[in-house]
Amino acid sequence: MHPSSGRWNGGLLLHVVSNAAAQAGARRWRGIRLRGEMTEVTREGFGHLPQKGGGGGGGAVEKFLLKSDRVKVEIISLGCIITALETKGRDGKLSDIVLGFDRLEGYVNKHPYFGATIGRVANRIANGKFTVEGKEYRLALNNPPNSLHGGNKGFDKVLWTPEVLLNGIRFSRTSPDGEEGYPGELKVWVTYTLDGGELAINYRAQSSSTTPISLTNHAYFNLAGQGSHDIYNHMVSIEADSYLPVDDTLIPTGEVAAVQDTAFDLRKPVELGRHMQKFQLPGFDHNFCLEQSEARRYCARAHHPPSGRTMEVYTTQPGIQFYTGNFLDGSLEGKGGSVYPKHSAFCLETQNWPDAVNKPHFPSALLRPGEEYNHTTWLKFTAA
């Protein structure tokens, strides 16, 4: 086959495509499209990071489209951010169900971690400090009085190196020893693969020194479609017998509380709006404690009856943070001019328990030299 129309290589159809970068003034890119049995992967430009003072920084950001017959996912190399995720409703039509921005500028400016990979430690660390092997480490208090989602410049704010796979994309980076106050040089790989209606996210890491680690993705979902006003008509269930109560700074108190006879009993589906009203809840921002197992297991489900869209979550992680967008305030302009008010999206963030590095009775968050951190979360999308 002629290079302009594609060529065979190892059983894959390699098709060279040329894409204009997403932002005006950016140079054109050459991309490669890999077509496997079920998933198509397309690569294109998404703009350039601004130069820092003195000429440092900058860098090209790429966007990767994973496409199956049921799902389309767009991910950029800045923060391994999911910028779009389209799934079908019962009418067969695709809608984008994650919050985000049309242009790179939105992700460079301050935002509430839309779609991002979070690390080195997801969630909050009390008072921004911890002790490992007798040495105290202090972190940025970017969510006073605590440290949140890896610090001032966590994994969500850095460029990752991409590698295109047959059915997905693998990002990698090396977090230097001392980055954001954390010990050890950490090599990290985040891999997205799409198989029909299921998106898998695998996290792997290796460290030169003992370090806390907890990686997650912070996608904000609205199964009615991003830009829809609220999530009150969503049905949600979480397969957890216990949860972690928190103090007024959202740090777990240390108690592992039973969900039975509380507002946190989501083992059977509840309609979010009615449930929050019944229990006078301002929203959820809590860790639910999952069965401790290294195997894939079901942990949560969200369903939007009007569209028929359903998302099921499976994971190897010990916890899942259920967050109902309590801090969204409508001040950001999202995709297509959408605004995102309070409770206009939810997050189901699979991760270790918050502040585990300071609570010995929580599952260990420590990764030691010679070990490998390896967790996977699967998001399964259906419509009925």
C-alpha positions as CSV (number, residue, x, y, z in Angstrom):
1,M,0.0,0.0,0.0
2,H,1.2,3.5,-0.7
3,P,2.3,5.5,2.4
4,S,-0.4,8.1,1.8
5,S,-3.1,5.5,2.2
6,G,-1.5,3.3,4.8
7,R,0.8,0.3,5.0
8,W,0.8,-3.1,6.7
9,N,3.3,-3.6,9.5
10,G,3.2,-6.6,11.9
11,G,-0.5,-7.1,11.3
12,L,-1.4,-3.5,12.1
13,L,-2.8,-1.0,9.6
14,L,-0.6,2.1,10.1
15,H,-2.3,5.1,8.6
16,V,-0.4,8.4,8.4
17,V,-2.7,11.4,9.1
18,S,-1.9,15.1,9.3
19,N,-3.8,17.1,11.9
20,A,-3.9,20.8,12.6
21,A,-3.0,21.6,16.2
22,A,-5.9,22.6,18.3
23,Q,-4.7,26.1,19.0
24,A,-4.2,28.8,16.4
25,G,-0.6,29.5,15.6
26,A,0.6,26.1,16.6
27,R,2.5,24.1,14.0
28,R,1.0,21.2,12.2
29,W,1.6,17.7,13.5
30,R,2.1,14.3,11.8
31,G,0.2,11.5,13.6
32,I,-0.1,7.8,13.3
33,R,-3.4,6.0,13.5
34,L,-3.3,2.4,14.6
35,R,-6.3,0.3,13.8
36,G,-6.8,-2.9,15.8
37,E,-9.8,-5.3,15.9
38,M,-11.9,-3.1,18.2
39,T,-10.1,0.1,19.0
40,E,-8.8,3.0,16.9
41,V,-6.1,5.3,18.3
42,T,-5.4,8.7,16.7
43,R,-2.7,11.2,17.7
44,E,-2.7,14.9,17.1
45,G,-1.5,18.2,18.5
46,F,-3.3,20.1,21.3
47,G,-1.1,23.2,21.6
48,H,2.0,24.3,23.5
49,L,2.5,25.1,27.2
50,P,3.4,28.7,27.8
51,Q,7.0,29.6,28.3
52,K,8.1,30.3,31.8
53,G,10.1,33.4,32.8
54,G,13.6,33.2,31.4
55,G,12.6,31.0,28.5
56,G,12.2,27.8,30.5
57,G,9.3,25.4,30.5
58,G,6.9,25.2,27.6
59,G,6.5,22.0,25.6
60,A,4.2,20.5,23.1
61,V,1.0,18.9,24.3
62,E,-0.5,16.0,22.3
63,K,-4.1,14.6,22.3
64,F,-5.0,10.9,21.8
65,L,-8.4,9.7,20.7
66,L,-9.3,6.1,21.6
67,K,-12.4,5.0,19.7
68,S,-14.5,1.8,19.8
69,D,-17.9,1.1,18.4
70,R,-19.4,2.3,21.7
71,V,-17.0,4.8,23.4
72,K,-14.7,7.6,22.4
73,V,-12.1,8.9,24.9
74,E,-9.8,11.9,24.4
75,I,-6.6,12.1,26.6
76,I,-3.8,14.7,26.6
77,S,-0.2,14.3,27.6
78,L,-0.5,17.1,30.1
79,G,-1.5,15.4,33.4
80,C,-2.8,12.3,31.4
81,I,-6.0,14.3,31.5
82,I,-9.2,12.8,30.1
83,T,-10.6,15.8,28.2
84,A,-13.7,14.1,26.7
85,L,-15.5,10.8,27.1
86,E,-18.4,10.0,24.8
87,T,-20.8,7.1,25.5
88,K,-24.1,6.1,23.9
89,G,-27.5,6.4,25.5
90,R,-30.3,4.0,24.8
91,D,-31.1,6.1,21.7
92,G,-27.8,5.2,20.3
93,K,-26.5,8.7,20.3
94,L,-23.1,9.7,21.8
95,S,-22.8,12.4,24.5
96,D,-19.7,13.7,26.2
97,I,-20.1,12.8,29.9
98,V,-17.0,14.4,31.5
99,L,-16.4,18.0,32.5
100,G,-13.5,19.9,31.0
101,F,-12.3,22.6,28.5
102,D,-12.2,23.0,24.7
103,R,-8.7,24.4,24.7
104,L,-5.4,23.8,26.5
105,E,-5.6,27.1,28.2
106,G,-8.3,25.9,30.5
107,Y,-6.1,23.0,31.8
108,V,-3.1,25.3,32.2
109,N,-5.0,27.7,34.4
110,K,-6.3,26.8,37.8
111,H,-9.1,24.2,37.7
112,P,-10.5,21.5,40.0
113,Y,-8.4,18.7,38.6
114,F,-10.9,17.9,35.7
115,G,-10.0,14.5,34.3
116,A,-6.5,14.5,35.7
117,T,-4.1,11.8,36.9
118,I,-3.4,12.6,40.6
119,G,-0.1,11.9,42.4
120,R,2.2,11.4,44.0
121,V,-0.5,11.0,46.7
122,A,-4.2,11.5,45.9
123,N,-6.5,13.2,48.4
124,R,-5.3,14.9,51.6
125,I,-2.4,14.5,53.9
126,A,-3.0,16.0,57.3
127,N,-1.0,19.2,58.0
128,G,1.1,18.4,55.0
129,K,3.6,16.2,56.8
130,F,4.4,12.5,57.4
131,T,7.3,10.4,58.8
132,V,8.9,7.6,56.9
133,E,11.7,5.5,58.3
134,G,12.3,8.0,61.1
135,K,12.5,11.1,58.9
136,E,9.8,13.7,58.7
137,Y,8.8,15.1,55.3
138,R,6.9,18.4,54.8
139,L,4.7,19.2,51.9
140,A,3.1,22.3,50.4
141,L,-0.1,23.2,52.2
142,N,-2.0,23.8,49.0
143,N,-5.3,23.1,50.7
144,P,-4.7,24.7,54.1
145,P,-4.0,23.3,56.6
146,N,-3.4,20.2,54.5
147,S,-1.6,19.0,51.4
148,L,-3.9,18.0,48.5
149,H,-3.4,15.8,45.4
150,G,0.4,15.9,45.3
151,G,1.0,19.5,46.1
152,N,1.5,22.7,44.2
153,K,2.6,21.0,41.0
154,G,1.4,17.4,41.2
155,F,1.2,14.8,38.4
156,D,-1.8,16.6,36.9
157,K,0.4,19.7,36.0
158,V,3.3,18.0,34.2
159,L,4.0,16.7,30.7
160,W,4.1,12.9,30.3
161,T,5.9,10.9,27.6
162,P,3.3,9.0,25.4
163,E,3.6,5.6,23.8
164,V,0.9,4.6,21.4
165,L,-0.4,1.0,21.9
166,L,-2.7,-1.1,19.7
167,N,-5.7,-0.4,21.9
168,G,-4.7,2.6,23.9
169,I,-1.9,4.9,25.1
170,R,0.8,4.5,27.8
171,F,2.2,7.6,29.5
172,S,5.4,7.6,31.5
173,R,7.5,10.0,33.6
174,T,10.1,10.1,36.3
175,S,9.3,12.1,39.4
176,P,12.6,13.3,40.8
177,D,13.7,12.6,44.4
178,G,12.3,15.5,46.5
179,E,9.7,16.6,44.0
180,E,6.9,18.4,45.9
181,G,8.7,17.2,49.1
182,Y,8.3,13.4,48.5
183,P,11.3,11.0,49.0
184,G,12.7,8.9,46.2
185,E,13.0,9.0,42.5
186,L,9.7,7.5,41.2
187,K,9.2,6.0,37.8
188,V,5.5,6.0,36.8
189,W,3.5,4.5,34.0
190,V,-0.2,5.3,33.4
191,T,-1.9,3.2,30.7
192,Y,-5.3,3.8,29.2
193,T,-6.8,0.9,27.1
194,L,-10.3,0.7,25.5
195,D,-12.1,-2.5,24.8
196,G,-15.6,-2.1,23.5
197,G,-17.5,-0.3,26.2
198,E,-14.8,-0.6,28.9
199,L,-12.0,1.8,29.6
200,A,-9.2,0.5,31.8
201,I,-6.6,2.7,33.6
202,N,-3.5,0.9,34.9
203,Y,-1.1,2.6,37.3
204,R,2.5,1.3,37.8
205,A,5.3,2.8,39.8
206,Q,8.8,2.0,41.1
207,S,10.8,4.0,43.7
208,S,14.4,4.4,44.7
209,S,13.4,5.1,48.3
210,T,10.4,4.3,50.5
211,T,7.6,6.8,49.6
212,P,3.9,7.1,50.0
213,I,2.0,6.7,46.8
214,S,-1.7,6.7,45.8
215,L,-2.7,7.3,42.2
216,T,-6.1,8.0,40.8
217,N,-8.0,9.7,38.0
218,H,-10.2,12.8,38.9
219,A,-12.8,12.7,36.1
220,Y,-16.0,14.6,36.8
221,F,-19.0,12.7,35.4
222,N,-22.5,13.7,34.4
223,L,-24.2,10.8,32.6
224,A,-26.9,13.2,31.2
225,G,-24.0,14.9,29.4
226,Q,-21.5,17.5,30.5
227,G,-23.1,20.9,30.9
228,S,-26.2,19.4,32.4
229,H,-27.3,21.4,35.5
230,D,-27.1,18.7,38.2
231,I,-26.8,15.1,39.1
232,Y,-29.8,14.8,41.3
233,N,-31.6,12.3,39.1
234,H,-28.7,9.9,39.0
235,M,-29.0,6.5,40.8
236,V,-25.8,5.7,42.6
237,S,-24.7,2.6,44.6
238,I,-21.3,1.8,46.2
239,E,-20.4,-1.7,47.4
240,A,-19.0,-0.8,50.8
241,D,-19.9,-1.8,54.3
242,S,-17.9,1.0,55.9
243,Y,-16.7,4.6,55.2
244,L,-14.3,7.1,56.8
245,P,-15.8,10.0,58.7
246,V,-13.9,13.2,58.3
247,D,-13.1,16.4,60.4
248,D,-14.0,19.9,59.3
249,T,-10.8,20.0,57.0
250,L,-11.9,16.7,55.3
251,I,-9.2,14.6,56.9
252,P,-10.4,11.2,58.1
253,T,-10.8,11.1,61.9
254,G,-9.3,7.6,62.0
255,E,-12.6,5.9,62.7
256,V,-13.7,3.2,60.2
257,A,-17.5,3.5,60.5
258,A,-20.2,1.1,59.4
259,V,-22.6,2.5,56.8
260,Q,-25.5,0.6,58.2
261,D,-28.4,2.9,59.2
262,T,-26.5,6.0,58.0
263,A,-26.6,8.4,55.0
264,F,-23.5,6.5,53.7
265,D,-25.3,3.2,53.2
266,L,-25.3,3.2,49.4
267,R,-25.2,-0.6,49.0
268,K,-28.6,-0.3,47.3
269,P,-29.1,2.3,44.6
270,V,-30.3,5.7,45.8
271,E,-31.5,8.7,43.8
272,L,-28.9,11.3,44.7
273,G,-31.1,14.4,45.0
274,R,-33.7,12.8,47.2
275,H,-31.1,11.0,49.3
276,M,-29.1,14.1,50.0
277,Q,-32.3,16.0,50.9
278,K,-33.6,13.2,53.1
279,F,-30.4,13.2,55.2
280,Q,-29.7,17.0,54.8
281,L,-26.3,16.3,53.2
282,P,-24.4,19.2,51.6
283,G,-22.9,16.5,49.4
284,F,-20.5,13.6,49.5
285,D,-16.7,13.9,49.7
286,H,-15.9,10.7,51.5
287,N,-13.8,7.5,51.2
288,F,-15.7,4.3,51.1
289,C,-13.8,1.2,52.2
290,L,-13.7,-1.6,49.8
291,E,-12.9,-5.3,50.2
292,Q,-9.2,-5.8,50.5
293,S,-8.1,-7.8,47.5
294,E,-5.6,-7.6,44.7
295,A,-8.2,-9.0,42.2
296,R,-10.6,-7.0,40.0
297,R,-13.8,-6.4,41.9
298,Y,-17.0,-4.5,41.4
299,C,-17.3,-1.4,43.6
300,A,-19.7,1.2,42.3
301,R,-22.4,2.0,39.8
302,A,-24.1,5.2,38.5
303,H,-27.2,5.2,36.3
304,H,-29.0,8.0,34.6
305,P,-32.6,6.7,34.0
306,P,-33.7,9.3,31.3
307,S,-30.8,8.5,29.0
308,G,-30.2,4.9,30.1
309,R,-26.5,5.5,30.5
310,T,-24.8,3.4,33.2
311,M,-21.2,3.4,34.4
312,E,-19.9,0.5,36.6
313,V,-16.6,0.8,38.4
314,Y,-14.3,-2.1,39.0
315,T,-10.9,-1.8,40.8
316,T,-8.0,-3.4,42.6
317,Q,-7.7,-0.4,45.0
318,P,-8.8,-0.5,48.7
319,G,-10.9,2.6,48.6
320,I,-13.1,4.9,46.4
321,Q,-13.7,8.6,47.1
322,F,-17.2,9.6,46.2
323,Y,-17.4,13.3,45.5
324,T,-20.4,15.2,44.3
325,G,-18.8,18.4,43.0
326,N,-19.5,20.4,46.2
327,F,-16.9,23.0,45.4
328,L,-18.0,23.6,41.8
329,D,-19.4,27.2,41.7
330,G,-20.2,27.9,38.0
331,S,-17.2,30.3,37.7
332,L,-15.4,28.3,35.0
333,E,-16.4,28.2,31.3
334,G,-16.3,24.6,30.2
335,K,-16.7,22.9,26.9
336,G,-19.1,24.5,24.5
337,G,-19.6,27.5,26.8
338,S,-21.0,25.3,29.6
339,V,-20.9,26.4,33.2
340,Y,-20.5,23.9,36.0
341,P,-22.4,24.8,39.2
342,K,-22.4,22.9,42.5
343,H,-23.5,19.3,42.2
344,S,-23.3,19.3,38.4
345,A,-21.0,16.3,38.4
346,F,-19.7,13.5,40.5
347,C,-16.3,11.7,40.9
348,L,-15.7,8.1,41.8
349,E,-12.0,8.1,42.5
350,T,-10.5,4.7,43.2
351,Q,-7.4,5.1,45.5
352,N,-5.9,4.3,48.9
353,W,-7.6,5.7,52.0
354,P,-6.9,9.4,52.5
355,D,-4.0,10.3,55.0
356,A,-3.1,6.6,55.1
357,V,0.6,7.5,55.5
358,N,-0.3,9.0,59.0
359,K,-2.7,6.3,60.1
360,P,-1.0,2.9,60.7
361,H,-4.3,1.0,60.9
362,F,-5.2,2.1,57.3
363,P,-4.0,0.1,54.3
364,S,-0.3,0.9,53.8
365,A,0.4,3.6,51.3
366,L,4.2,3.0,51.3
367,L,6.1,1.7,48.2
368,R,9.6,0.4,49.0
369,P,12.6,-0.1,46.7
370,G,12.4,-3.3,44.8
371,E,8.6,-3.4,45.0
372,E,6.1,-2.3,42.3
373,Y,2.9,-0.3,42.7
374,N,0.4,-1.8,40.3
375,H,-3.3,-1.0,40.4
376,T,-6.0,-1.0,37.7
377,T,-9.5,0.6,37.5
378,W,-12.0,-0.3,34.9
379,L,-15.0,1.9,33.8
380,K,-17.7,-0.1,32.1
381,F,-20.3,1.9,30.0
382,T,-23.6,0.5,29.0
383,A,-27.1,1.8,28.1
384,A,-30.5,0.3,28.7
